[in-house]
Amino acid sequence: MTQMRAWKLRPGSDDKTVQAVLKTGRIRLDYEVPGLWLDMTREEIVRAIQTHNPDRSDKGVRARAGQLVALFGQVTKGDLALVPRNKGRSMMIGEITSDRPVVSGTCVEVQVKWTAEEVPMSRFDQDLRYSFMAIHKFCGVSRNDAVPRLHRIAQGETDPGCSG
């Protein structure tokens, strides 16, 4: 059995996008790379990004490829999804309900059931807030016992802080 993980997904923070994510439970991340499929190798993803985004730096290509490799291969049903809203002043927390992400055109999508639709940043200790500041569309949130802490926060409890 795999251990539950937490993922920050950033589909966009404008109100229209946030409302659509809340209403449908679908988080769509547009990577602007046509021809993606779930079982691509890292090398295939890198080539696809380079082909469709020739001006992207090597570092940017590697970062985007790393996001897609993790998104395709590590996100599973039951993991936590965190989506920023209100220009990063709060987070939505939910449980991923799709078995695997779905690729449609240039977008990768996961289905989520929301457990907390608006958690103010003040409810998270500073270490978790630092994790949320990553600029990537997608990244793991794992430091300092993040998953059990996020579960408690989603249930309205106080962040117990890190145990280490």
N, C-alpha and C positions, 0 to 999 in steps of 0.2 A: 504494500500500500504506500502511495506517495504522500508526502507531507503537504498539508495545505499551505498555499503561498498567498501573498498579497501583491497586487499589481496596480500601479497608477497608470491610468489611460487618459489621454488628453485629446478628446475629439474636437474641442473648441469651447471657448468659455462664453461666447455670445448667448444671449438669453434664448434665442430661437433654437440653437443646437441643444442647450441644456434642457429645455422643455421637451424637445423631441426624444432625447435620451430618457428622461423621466417617464414620458408617456408610453413609449414603445418598449423600454427595457433593452434596447439595442444600442451598443456602443460601436460606432463606425469610425475607424481610423483610416484616413486617406493617405497612402504612401506615394501616390503619384507615379506608380510604376506598373504599367500594364503587363499582363502575362504572369502574374504571381500564382502559385499554387502551393498547397500546404506541405507537400513532401519535397520541396526544393532543398538542395544542398546549399551550404553557405556560399560556395563558389558560384553556383547558379544565381543566387540572389545578388551577389556582388556584381556579376556581369549584367544582370537585368537593370540594376540601379545605374551602373556606369553608362549603359546604352541609352537609357531614357532620361538621365540627368547628367549629361557630360560635363557640366560646369561645377558639379559637386566635388569638393576636395576629397582626397583619399581618406582622410580622417572622417569626414562626413559620411562617405560611402560605408566605411567599416562600422561606424556607429549605427547607421540605419540598418545595415545587414544584421548586426547583432540584435537589434530590436526585433526584426522579423524572425530570426532563427528562434529566439526565446518565445515570441508570440505563437509561432507555428508549433513548436515542440514541447513547450513547458506549461502553457495555460491549460487548466483542466477544470471540469465541473467541480464546484464546491470551493474553488479559490475565491478570495476576496477581490473585488474591483473597487478602486477609488477613483473618483472623477472630480476634478476641481470645478468649482462654480463661483459665481460672483467675483470674477477676476482674481481667483485664488484666496478669497477671504473665507471660504468654507469648502467642505468636501461632501460628496455623496458616497455612501458606502453600500455595497451590495454583494451578493453572492453570484458567481458565474454559474449559469444553469445550462449552458451549451456544453456538449461533450468535447467539442473542439471548435476553434475559430472557423469562420466561413469566409472564403475569399470571393469577392464579387467585383470584377473590373479591377480598379486600382485600390479598392478598399478591403480592409480586414475587419470582420465584425464578430463580436461576442454578445451573447444574450445574458442579461442580468436581472435578478430579482432584488429590488432595493430594500435594505433594512433600515437605512437612515438617509433621508433625502437632503438634509442640510445640517452638517455638523460644523459649527464655527471653528476656525483654526485655534482659537484660544483654548479649546478642549483638548488639544494635543500638546504633549510636552515638546520642547524645542528640538530634541533629536529626531522625532518623527516629522516635524515641520521641515527640517533640513532635507529629509528624504523626499518630501513632496516638491521641493524646489527644482528638481531635475527638469531640464528643458525638453527632454525627449517626449515624443508622443506616447511612449510606452516604456515602463521600467519596473523592475521589482522593488518592493519595499520589504526589507528583511532584517535590518539591523535591530538589535536590542529587543528581541522578543516581540517584533512588530505585530505578528498575526494575532496572538492572544490579546494583546493590548487593543488592537483595532476592533476585535469582536466585542470587547467590553465597552469600548467607546460607542460602538454602533447600538448597543443595548441601553445607552443613556448613562452608563457608569463613568466614573472619573478615570482618566488615564492613570494606571498604577505606576507608570514610569518603568524604566529598564531595571532588570534584576541584577545586571552585571556590574 
